[in-house]
């Protein structure tokens, strides 16, 4: 392929792949949602492999193809809005940040850490959540009630086979954690996109930045502080404040779990059975999901007191 045409072809192809992955559950139902979790991978590959303009171009190509799919399936504008807000715009921002580099006072090149980028996206989500909550509370409306009223028709339309009573049970189960759970899921999907793109580009030899190591993952200082504040609000505030605190804490779990996992990676790297320890660790995480909260607390302690550096598990928390 002509070298001047190749970037354009890859950009268009990445956008098309992202749109098709995103459209699968809309075409085949919620049971086929797994491909959607990979939507960010081709967009990230285009952006990190070629540049920010390629990420934007892939996003526009994806929007165009998705618009055709939406029209063919006679869907509303919701899929296009969701694709743009939750994938295209965050990926463009993430690519722009992840491609930034600077030279420190010692002459070493430093790259933007992935969790710092996640923190910015999380901050935007939490700010939106908080502004909306304040507006609702000023109107003396219950946040949980409003969320339930929103979920009822959405879940009924997505899973009509459940029937009224089972849908009501599902709404009651999901309502208390819906905003935080959706934010956490979104962050995890974006993390999958970054990790997948880095792995693909590294394998192809097309990556111009180092791949971050798990044991060096750290968040900005405000993330563990916000997590602690959210937990306090969840247990001490009134109904609406408690609801907001609980869901903010759930969203903040994601970066703190990654930091906690980084602590286990740092420990495992010091042993001759690294992969066995990591396999057991992630196996327990899958079998007993509540352990994620314990790992997040370990991440808070590690981040707050800089335990990995103090104990010599890693030399620095910088990505260089």
Legacy VTK file of the C-alpha trace (Angstrom):
# vtk DataFile Version 3.0
C-alpha trace
ASCII
DATASET POLYDATA
POINTS 320 float
0.000 0.000 0.000
1.189 3.514 -0.809
2.835 4.965 2.350
0.897 8.219 1.907
-2.418 6.375 1.653
-1.776 3.863 4.432
-2.451 6.235 7.396
-5.757 7.327 5.877
-6.800 3.743 5.227
-5.866 2.712 8.759
-7.753 5.684 10.186
-10.945 4.910 8.260
-10.614 1.207 9.062
-10.189 1.915 12.759
-13.286 4.099 12.807
-15.311 1.469 10.961
-14.156 -1.275 13.340
-15.065 0.836 16.364
-18.533 1.585 14.978
-19.216 -2.075 14.204
-18.086 -3.197 17.664
-20.252 -0.546 19.301
-23.295 -1.425 17.163
-23.338 -5.163 17.957
-25.578 -5.014 21.070
-27.950 -2.575 19.358
-28.348 -5.001 16.453
-28.391 -8.306 18.347
-29.524 -7.411 21.865
-27.941 -6.884 25.280
-26.687 -10.467 25.340
-24.131 -9.508 22.668
-22.645 -6.628 24.654
-19.141 -8.127 24.939
-17.842 -6.689 21.596
-18.818 -3.194 22.761
-16.149 -3.361 25.460
-13.501 -3.405 22.707
-14.812 -0.280 20.972
-11.988 1.901 22.235
-9.197 -0.389 20.995
-9.220 0.537 17.266
-9.708 4.233 18.061
-6.755 4.138 20.469
-4.625 2.227 17.958
-5.226 4.926 15.346
-4.528 7.717 17.805
-1.476 6.305 19.570
-0.041 4.830 16.378
-0.569 7.777 14.019
-1.585 10.851 16.007
-4.379 12.910 17.502
-5.759 13.838 14.081
-6.030 10.144 13.262
-8.025 9.579 16.466
-10.372 12.396 15.456
-10.609 11.099 11.894
-11.337 7.567 13.089
-14.011 8.958 15.405
-15.676 10.858 12.552
-15.532 7.791 10.302
-17.073 5.724 13.089
-19.836 8.265 13.622
-20.626 8.262 9.890
-20.842 4.469 9.694
-22.794 4.248 12.938
-25.268 6.823 11.596
-25.887 4.559 8.599
-26.358 1.536 10.874
-28.732 3.490 13.142
-30.763 4.573 10.130
-30.906 1.002 8.787
-32.083 -0.342 12.167
-34.495 2.605 12.632
-32.990 3.500 15.992
-32.957 6.918 17.590
-30.023 9.260 18.022
-29.050 7.738 21.381
-26.383 5.334 19.992
-24.673 8.185 18.125
-24.693 10.403 21.215
-23.358 7.613 23.434
-20.628 6.676 20.948
-19.499 10.297 20.661
-19.620 11.165 24.366
-18.243 7.941 25.827
-15.721 6.900 23.183
-14.803 9.431 20.496
-14.252 12.522 22.665
-12.556 10.693 25.593
-10.245 8.821 23.202
-9.176 12.037 21.470
-8.429 13.581 24.861
-6.633 10.466 26.115
-4.493 10.207 22.968
-3.508 13.858 23.190
-2.436 13.362 26.819
-0.720 9.994 26.371
1.412 11.299 23.492
2.711 14.185 25.603
6.243 13.963 26.894
8.575 16.258 28.777
12.240 16.307 29.796
12.870 16.459 33.531
15.696 18.263 35.303
17.940 15.184 34.982
17.499 15.006 31.237
15.181 11.972 31.238
12.057 11.879 29.078
8.857 11.492 31.076
5.529 10.450 29.578
2.057 11.164 30.882
1.016 8.248 33.156
-2.192 6.480 32.037
-3.812 6.802 35.465
-3.307 10.566 35.358
-5.313 10.603 32.129
-7.972 8.394 33.720
-8.086 10.784 36.660
-8.911 13.708 34.368
-11.735 11.773 32.722
-12.982 10.633 36.120
-12.889 14.206 37.404
-15.087 15.319 34.487
-17.555 12.495 35.175
-17.678 13.253 38.910
-18.141 16.962 38.235
-21.076 16.208 35.951
-22.542 13.801 38.493
-22.203 16.367 41.277
-23.711 19.245 39.288
-26.678 17.099 38.308
-27.135 15.917 41.911
-27.079 19.493 43.231
-29.687 20.555 40.680
-31.906 17.639 41.676
-31.465 18.280 45.398
-32.341 21.947 44.978
-35.633 20.769 43.528
-36.144 18.601 46.620
-36.239 15.433 44.540
-34.859 12.099 45.667
-31.900 11.000 43.531
-32.575 7.289 43.937
-36.240 7.756 43.006
-35.304 9.767 39.906
-32.762 7.112 38.869
-35.358 4.379 39.273
-37.857 6.308 37.145
-35.197 6.618 34.443
-34.204 2.952 34.563
-37.715 1.503 34.438
-38.474 2.299 30.763
-34.849 1.778 29.715
-34.629 -1.760 31.120
-38.136 -2.572 29.910
-37.139 -1.591 26.371
-33.822 -3.464 26.548
-35.189 -6.667 28.086
-38.932 -6.892 27.448
-38.833 -10.657 27.998
-38.296 -10.169 31.750
-41.834 -9.021 32.425
-43.020 -6.309 34.797
-42.186 -7.904 38.169
-38.697 -9.114 37.280
-37.924 -5.740 35.698
-39.025 -4.041 38.914
-36.706 -6.299 40.902
-33.820 -5.496 38.564
-34.523 -1.756 38.828
-34.501 -1.996 42.634
-31.195 -3.872 42.509
-29.455 -1.526 40.069
-30.774 1.863 41.217
-28.572 2.315 44.333
-25.329 1.905 42.341
-26.297 2.858 38.789
-24.413 6.178 38.220
-21.224 4.971 39.903
-21.415 1.531 38.341
-21.845 2.944 34.842
-18.954 5.363 35.354
-16.740 2.547 36.631
-17.683 0.335 33.681
-16.922 3.178 31.268
-13.485 3.736 32.824
-12.715 0.011 32.639
-13.716 -0.109 28.967
-11.439 2.860 28.222
-8.652 1.145 30.174
-9.159 -1.940 28.004
-8.880 0.295 24.950
-5.581 1.798 26.101
-4.096 -1.552 27.179
-5.192 -3.268 23.967
-3.848 -0.497 21.757
-0.493 -0.404 23.567
-0.139 -4.179 23.238
-0.985 -4.170 19.518
1.279 -1.249 18.685
4.140 -2.668 20.725
3.811 -6.011 18.943
3.888 -4.225 15.582
6.837 -2.062 16.605
4.794 1.086 15.990
4.722 2.451 19.543
6.793 5.575 20.214
6.311 5.612 24.000
7.124 3.047 26.709
4.445 0.652 27.896
3.665 1.463 31.547
4.396 -1.282 34.058
1.673 -2.237 36.519
3.980 -1.879 39.517
4.581 1.785 38.648
0.931 2.823 38.356
0.015 5.800 40.518
-2.830 8.302 40.554
-2.813 12.035 41.286
-2.999 12.765 45.033
-6.599 13.926 44.905
-7.999 10.530 43.856
-7.447 8.686 47.183
-8.505 11.863 49.036
-11.736 12.023 47.021
-12.304 8.306 47.583
-12.003 8.739 51.355
-14.348 11.758 51.282
-16.892 9.855 49.164
-16.887 6.947 51.646
-17.460 9.374 54.536
-20.356 11.044 52.698
-21.851 7.654 51.850
-22.135 6.770 55.534
-22.797 10.144 57.165
-24.866 12.223 54.742
-28.619 12.423 54.258
-30.321 10.250 51.630
-29.249 12.291 48.595
-25.734 13.068 49.836
-25.269 9.424 50.806
-26.425 8.337 47.339
-23.969 10.727 45.682
-21.112 9.660 47.978
-21.737 5.958 47.438
-21.760 6.269 43.646
-18.724 8.557 43.602
-16.867 5.993 45.721
-17.811 3.216 43.289
-16.440 5.237 40.357
-13.260 6.071 42.297
-12.724 2.381 43.012
-11.394 1.830 39.495
-8.116 3.797 39.682
-7.576 2.711 43.295
-8.038 -0.967 42.367
-5.445 -0.522 39.618
-3.030 1.049 42.110
-3.678 -1.802 44.553
-3.087 -4.332 41.792
0.155 -2.522 41.036
1.219 -3.143 44.642
0.701 -6.892 44.189
2.608 -6.774 40.903
5.518 -5.067 42.665
5.557 -7.801 45.327
5.207 -10.591 42.759
8.139 -9.243 40.706
10.419 -9.827 43.719
9.639 -13.564 43.812
10.679 -16.458 41.531
7.015 -17.416 41.000
5.725 -14.083 39.680
3.142 -15.497 37.304
1.778 -17.976 39.848
1.211 -15.216 42.398
-0.448 -12.966 39.830
-2.643 -15.808 38.556
-3.817 -16.573 42.099
-4.373 -12.870 42.800
-6.509 -12.235 39.714
-8.264 -15.585 40.142
-9.426 -14.595 43.625
-10.518 -11.204 42.253
-12.715 -12.916 39.668
-14.154 -15.545 42.024
-14.698 -13.132 44.943
-15.486 -9.671 43.474
-15.867 -8.051 46.948
-12.077 -8.436 47.245
-11.869 -5.519 44.809
-12.790 -3.209 47.695
-9.909 -4.621 49.777
-7.492 -4.152 46.866
-8.752 -0.562 46.470
-8.052 0.128 50.163
-4.546 -1.295 49.720
-4.181 1.070 46.774
-5.299 4.024 48.929
-2.773 3.117 51.646
0.024 2.564 49.117
-0.715 5.811 47.306
-1.125 7.863 50.486
2.015 6.664 52.248
4.106 5.872 49.147
4.646 2.346 50.456
6.166 0.889 47.307
8.970 3.435 47.215
9.543 3.408 50.975
9.848 -0.379 51.042
12.068 -0.456 47.958
9.603 -2.393 45.796
9.996 0.207 43.051
12.549 2.976 42.692
10.114 5.685 41.605
6.493 6.188 40.768
7.397 7.941 37.514
6.998 6.556 34.034
10.213 7.324 32.174
LINES 1 321
320 0 1 2 3 4 5 6 7 8 9 10 11 12 13 14 15 16 17 18 19 20 21 22 23 24 25 26 27 28 29 30 31 32 33 34 35 36 37 38 39 40 41 42 43 44 45 46 47 48 49 50 51 52 53 54 55 56 57 58 59 60 61 62 63 64 65 66 67 68 69 70 71 72 73 74 75 76 77 78 79 80 81 82 83 84 85 86 87 88 89 90 91 92 93 94 95 96 97 98 99 100 101 102 103 104 105 106 107 108 109 110 111 112 113 114 115 116 117 118 119 120 121 122 123 124 125 126 127 128 129 130 131 132 133 134 135 136 137 138 139 140 141 142 143 144 145 146 147 148 149 150 151 152 153 154 155 156 157 158 159 160 161 162 163 164 165 166 167 168 169 170 171 172 173 174 175 176 177 178 179 180 181 182 183 184 185 186 187 188 189 190 191 192 193 194 195 196 197 198 199 200 201 202 203 204 205 206 207 208 209 210 211 212 213 214 215 216 217 218 219 220 221 222 223 224 225 226 227 228 229 230 231 232 233 234 235 236 237 238 239 240 241 242 243 244 245 246 247 248 249 250 251 252 253 254 255 256 257 258 259 260 261 262 263 264 265 266 267 268 269 270 271 272 273 274 275 276 277 278 279 280 281 282 283 284 285 286 287 288 289 290 291 292 293 294 295 296 297 298 299 300 301 302 303 304 305 306 307 308 309 310 311 312 313 314 315 316 317 318 319
